[in-house]
Amino acid sequence: MAQTFGSLLALLLISYLSTTMATAAYNVVDFGAKPDGRTDAAKAFLAAWAAACGSNQPATIIVPSGGFLVSQALFSGPCSNTGMRMFIKGTLMAPAGYSDSTQWITIKYVEGLSIYGGRLDGRGQAFWACKNARRSCPYGATSLTIGQSKNLLLSGIRLVNSELFHMSIFASSGITLHGATITAPGDSPNTDGIHIQMSSFVTITGSTMRTGDDCISMGPGSTDVWIENIKCGPGHGISVGSLGGEAQEAGVQNITVRAVEFTGTQNGLRIKTWAKPSNGFVKGVTFEHAVMKNVQNPIVVDQNYCPGTVNCPGPSSGIKISQVKFNDVHGTSATQVAVKLDCSPSNPCTGIELQDIKLTYQDERSLSYCKNVKGTASGVMIPSSCL
């Protein structure tokens, strides 16, 4: 019989502590944290972090069961060791309402940290209501920010109801995320699952994301990213971009997105750039083995990106898109045009490959639209394909 995640987590903790005799363990409750969901535990969490981070031997932080109210926490390094572990059985809860802060839980300048389990509840409902009512609201907080860090592992984490992005990975490398669950209502604004920017060697596998925006988005400077075995929906799909917001911008390259199931999403596999001058680029992207279930726009390259179509820039995107492959994409489209490749007139997309694309609309073959695109197509069961 399969064991529950909680029991596996406990066994892993016991095994780790028993086999690593030199490990120092720090329980946040011993530093004053109360699992009552009402008492601010931020100081206790930071005190436990300071002790573990300052240890000259591998250290473990333990967060037991219960709800821990955390007003805001910055877990900062560099630490004296690179063998830190954090085992979280309980729930970290953001304060009710919302504040002017743009970050809730932050990990910065840290190397070699592993986090197992845990549930982070951003309690973003009041903030979404403010945004939806078009009142004057603060910018909103990202629930978990990883910045300027390397060689981090997050296994089995759950992120729910963030005000803004659930997770942001910035200026970091060697970040591995496995078995994550990210959840927010489909109408919650700008609640991306994971946003990656200026980061390399990021791996995201075996995870489920149901949000009000992109399940995963990759901004400027995202390189060597591997995304596999993901369930996405509702949400806006998996996106490269938006790019081209600045004239000087780092490129995106060596991206692999495979074995993703999209259900009821606005988009599936997407690249989006503003129609503005820019020196940025997208190169070496593979989208493969994707299943679409009633997805509005299964395959999209949009170099005229302008949400809301208000004050849209023009006339042409400077982002150069090349060597992008869409392979083995099948399922159902909620709109007749299932493949839309709308590229820049001044910088046409080159080296675009469509292979084994089988998308239907209302039990019939769907259509495609292409503009300023150069590439090849094979096994594409869509009339009017323009490659």
LOVEX-712492 format. One record per residue (C-alpha): residue in one letter; x, y, z. Coordinates in steps of 0.2 Angstrom, whole numbers, plus 5000, padded with zeros to 4 digits. Layout:
! residues N
AXYZ...
This chain:
! residues 387
M500050005000A500750174995Q501250285010T500650455013F501750605009G501750645028S502350475033L503750475019L504250645025A504350585043L505450425038L506550545027L506850655042I507150505054S508350425041Y509250595038L509450635057S510050455061T511350435047T512050615049M512650615067A513450785065T511850865060A511251005071A509251015072Y508251175076N506451165079V505551335076V504451295091D505951295103F506251475097G504551535102A503451495086K501651445091P500651335079D499051435083G498851525066R498751695076T500351735084D501651805072A503051675071A504251775060K505551815073A505551635079F505851565061L507251695058A508051645074A508051465070W508751515052A510151615060A510651465071A510651345057C511451465044G512851505057S513151315060N514851255054Q514051085051P512551025041A510951095050T509151055049I507651165053I506051085058V504351155056P503051045064S501251025061G500051165063G499751345056F501051475058L500651655055V502251735047S502151925044Q503651925032A505351825032L506951845023F508051695025S509751765020G511451695017P512851665014C512851525027S514251435036N513751275028T512951215012G512051065019M510551145026R508851055026M507151125031F505750995034I504051075035K502450985040G501451135044T500651285035L501451455034M500051585033A500251765027P499351895037A497451925033G497152075021Y498652145012S500152255015D501352365004S502652225003T503052144987Q503851994994W503251875008I504451735010T506151765003I507751655001K509251754996Y511151724994V510951544999E511851394993G511451204995L509751215004S508451085003I506651105008Y505450965010G503550975011G502651125018R501151235013L501251415010D499551505010G499751685003R497851725008G497751834993Q495851844992A495752024999F497052084987W496152004972A494552094977C495452254978K496152234961N494552164953A493652314960R494852434951R495252524968S496952594972C497952444978P499752404982Y500752304969G500552134978A501652014986T502551854978S502351714991L504051634988T505551724981I507151644977G508551764973Q510351764970S510451584976K511151414969N510951234971L509251234980L508051084980L506151104984S505250944985G503350924989I502951104992R501251174991L500851354987V499051424988N498151584985S499651704982E499251884980L500351894965F501651764958H501651604969M503551584966S504851694958I506651624953F507851774950A509651784946S509951604953S510651434946G510451254950I508651264956T507651104956L505751094960H504950924961G503150874966A502451044969T500651094969I500151274966T498351324967A497351484965P495651524957G495551534938D494951714940S496351774952P497351914943N499251894940T499451734951D500751654940G501351484946I503251504944H504151654935I505951624930Q507051774926M508951794924S509151614930S509951454923F509851264925V508151274933T507251104933I505351084936T504550914936G503050814942S502050964947T500251024946M499751204943R498051284943T498151474943G497451634936D498951674925D500351574917C500751404926I502551444922S503351594913M505051624908G505651804907P507351884900G508951784904S508051614907T509251484900D509451294902V507751264909W506951094909I505051074912E504350904912N502750804918I501650954922K499850974924C499251144920G497451214921P496551324923G497851464919H498651544904G499751404899I501651394899S502551544892V504151614886G503951794889S503351924889L504951984881G505552144873G504952264886E506652344886A507852394872Q509252304881E508752134886A509551964890G509051824878V508151664882Q508851494876N509051314879I507251284885T506351114885V504551094889R503950914888A502550794894V501350934899E499450914900F498451074898T496651074903G495451224899T496851344899Q496851514889N498451464880G499551304879L501351324873R501651514870I503051634866K502551814868T503451984864W503052164863A503152254847K504552364852P506352384848S507452264858N509052164856G508352014865F508151844857V507351674859K508351524853G508351334855V506651294862T505851124862F504051104866E503550914864H502350784870A500950894875V499150854877M497850994875K496050974882N494951114877V496351244876Q495851414868N497551434859P498651274860I500151344850V500551524850V501951634845D501351814847Q502551954843N501252084845Y500852044863C499752184871P498552124884G496952234884T497452304867V497652474875N499152594871C499952454861P501752484855G502252464837P502652444824S503752284825S504652174838G506552174839I506552004847K507351874836I506551704837S507451554830Q507651364832V505951324840K505151154839F503351104842N503350914842D501950784846V500550904851H498850834851G497150854858T495650984857S495651174854A494251284860T494451394845Q494551354827V496351424824A497351304835V499151364829K499551544828L501251604823D501251794821C503051844820S503952014818P503952094800S505752164804N506352004812P505451854805C505451694815T506651564808G507051384810I505251344816E504751164816L503051084817Q503050894819D501650784822I500350914827K498550844828L497350964835T495450964833Y494051094835Q492251034838D492750854831E493450934815R495250984810S495751154817L496551284807S498251374808Y498851554805C500651604801K501451774797N503251814794V503851634798K505151524790G505351334794T504651164791A503151054795S502850874794G501450764801V500350914804M498550874802I497951054801P497251134785S498051294779S499751264787C500951394781L502551304783
